[in-house]
């Protein structure tokens, strides 16, 4: 520690001038912000009844203060540069994943979704097939009623079974979709994505 700064004659102006000189490599806006904290320290100390020399002795050597401030400033700048690089990486990865999803995933996904919708519609139609009894009675009378009744009950049962299967398939497809979205988010952000239900 430099003993020059322990001498009581050293005043605020000398201290601040030396500190500013040591921080000259820092851009002016950031340097003024750093110096403002020490100006504030002097203001509060003087209001509390201490002398400038006492405050200078409390603060210590401007060389060590400047060294600490410069190392902290450099670390902060490195963090900001890393964040900029990370943002660029995220954007490029998102573009790449979007392209891969569009080319390789969208077609099969739309095919699976279309087949699922078709099977859901088929199960609905099979479930409402007993309404065919009404049409059969109106157009054919009561002569084929027994056959139409049993066939409509069989198709209704098949529709119910298919509907139950489609509910389970729908839950599976939703989980698979969420897992795939989670995978995409992990690739893009390197973190956690959406949680599968």
C-alpha positions in Angstrom: 0.0 0.0 0.0 1.3 3.4 -0.9 2.1 5.4 2.3 1.6 8.7 0.5 -2.2 8.2 0.9 -1.9 7.8 4.6 -0.6 11.3 5.2 -3.3 13.5 6.6 -2.5 16.4 4.2 -4.0 14.4 1.3 -7.4 15.8 0.4 -10.3 14.8 -1.6 -9.3 16.6 -4.8 -5.8 14.9 -4.8 -7.4 11.5 -4.1 -10.1 11.9 -6.8 -7.6 13.2 -9.4 -5.3 10.3 -8.8 -8.1 7.8 -9.0 -9.4 9.3 -12.2 -5.9 9.2 -13.7 -5.5 5.5 -12.8 -8.9 4.8 -14.4 -8.1 6.7 -17.6 -8.3 3.4 -19.7 -12.1 3.1 -18.8 -14.5 4.9 -21.1 -15.6 8.3 -19.7 -19.2 7.3 -19.0 -18.2 4.3 -17.0 -15.3 6.1 -15.3 -17.7 8.9 -14.1 -20.0 6.3 -12.7 -17.2 4.7 -10.8 -15.9 8.0 -9.5 -19.4 9.1 -8.5 -19.5 6.3 -5.9 -16.4 7.8 -4.2 -17.7 11.4 -4.5 -20.8 10.1 -2.7 -18.5 8.5 0.0 -16.9 11.9 0.6 -20.2 13.7 0.7 -21.7 11.3 3.3 -18.4 11.3 5.3 -18.3 15.1 5.5 -22.0 15.2 6.5 -21.1 12.8 9.4 -18.4 15.2 10.6 -15.3 13.5 9.4 -12.4 15.3 7.7 -11.3 14.7 4.1 -8.1 13.2 5.4 -10.0 10.7 7.6 -12.2 9.7 4.6 -9.1 9.3 2.4 -7.5 7.1 5.1 -10.7 5.0 5.3 -10.8 4.5 1.6 -7.2 3.5 1.3 -4.7 3.6 -1.6 -6.2 4.7 -4.9 -3.8 2.3 -6.7 -5.5 -0.8 -5.1 -8.9 0.8 -5.5 -8.3 1.4 -9.2 -6.9 -2.2 -9.6 -10.0 -3.7 -8.1 -12.3 -1.4 -10.1 -10.5 -2.3 -13.4 -10.6 -6.0 -12.8 -14.3 -5.8 -12.0 -14.9 -3.7 -15.1 -13.1 -6.1 -17.3 -15.1 -9.1 -15.9 -18.3 -7.2 -16.5 -17.3 -6.4 -20.1 -16.4 -10.1 -20.7 -19.8 -11.1 -19.4 -21.5 -8.7 -21.8 -19.5 -10.0 -24.7 -20.3 -13.6 -23.8 -24.0 -12.7 -23.7 -23.8 -11.2 -27.2 -22.1 -14.4 -28.5 -24.7 -16.6 -26.8 -27.5 -14.6 -28.4 -25.9 -15.0 -31.8 -25.5 -18.8 -31.1 -29.1 -19.1 -30.1 -30.3 -17.3 -33.2 -28.2 -19.4 -35.5 -29.2 -22.6 -33.8 -32.9 -21.7 -33.9 -32.6 -21.0 -37.6 -30.9 -24.3 -38.2 -33.5 -26.2 -36.1 -36.3 -24.4 -37.9 -34.9 -25.5 -41.2 -34.4 -29.1 -40.1 -37.9 -29.2 -38.6 -39.4 -27.8 -41.8 -37.6 -30.2 -44.1 -37.5 -33.4 -42.2 -40.2 -33.3 -39.4 -43.1 -31.2 -40.8 -44.2 -33.7 -43.5 -44.3 -36.8 -41.3 -45.9 -34.9 -38.5 -48.7 -33.6 -40.8 -49.2 -37.1 -42.1 -49.5 -38.5 -38.6 -51.8 -35.7 -37.6 -54.0 -36.2 -40.6 -54.3 -40.0 -40.0 -55.2 -39.3 -36.4 -57.9 -36.8 -37.3 -59.2 -39.4 -39.9 -59.4 -42.2 -37.3 -61.1 -39.8 -34.8 -63.7 -39.0 -37.4 -64.1 -42.7 -38.2 -64.7 -43.6 -34.6 -67.3 -40.8 -34.3 -69.1 -42.1 -37.4 -69.1 -45.7 -36.1 -70.5 -44.5 -32.7 -73.4 -42.7 -34.4 -74.1 -45.7 -36.7 -77.2 -46.8 -34.7 -79.0 -43.9 -36.2 -78.9 -46.0 -39.3 -81.8 -47.9 -37.8 -84.1 -44.9 -38.2 -83.1 -44.6 -41.9 -83.6 -48.3 -42.5 -87.0 -48.3 -40.9 -88.1 -45.2 -43.0 -86.8 -46.6 -46.4 -87.0 -50.4 -46.0 -89.7 -50.8 -43.4 -89.3 -53.4 -40.6 -88.1 -56.3 -42.7 -84.3 -56.0 -42.2 -84.6 -54.4 -38.8 -82.9 -57.2 -36.9 -79.8 -57.3 -39.2 -79.5 -53.5 -39.2 -79.9 -53.4 -35.4 -77.1 -56.0 -34.8 -74.8 -54.5 -37.4 -75.3 -51.0 -36.0 -74.6 -52.2 -32.4 -71.4 -54.0 -33.6 -70.2 -50.8 -35.5 -71.1 -48.7 -32.5 -69.0 -50.9 -30.2 -66.1 -50.8 -32.7 -66.4 -47.0 -32.8 -66.3 -46.8 -29.0 -63.2 -49.0 -28.9 -61.6 -47.0 -31.6 -62.5 -43.8 -29.8 -60.8 -45.1 -26.6 -57.8 -46.0 -28.6 -57.7 -42.6 -30.2 -57.8 -40.9 -26.8 -54.8 -42.9 -25.6 -53.1 -42.3 -29.0 -53.8 -38.5 -28.6 -52.2 -38.4 -25.2 -49.2 -40.3 -26.5 -48.9 -38.0 -29.5 -49.1 -34.9 -27.2 -46.4 -36.3 -24.9 -44.2 -37.0 -28.0 -44.8 -33.5 -29.3 -43.9 -31.9 -26.0 -40.8 -34.1 -25.7 -39.7 -33.0 -29.2 -40.3 -29.3 -28.4 -38.3 -29.8 -25.2 -35.5 -31.3 -27.2 -35.6 -28.3 -29.6 -35.4 -25.9 -26.7 -32.5 -27.8 -25.1 -30.6 -27.7 -28.4 -31.3 -24.0 -29.0 -31.0 -22.6 -25.4 -28.9 -25.4 -23.8 -31.4 -25.3 -20.9 -34.7 -26.7 -19.9 -37.8 -26.6 -22.1 -41.4 -27.4 -21.7 -42.3 -30.3 -19.3 -44.2 -33.2 -20.8 -47.6 -33.8 -19.2 
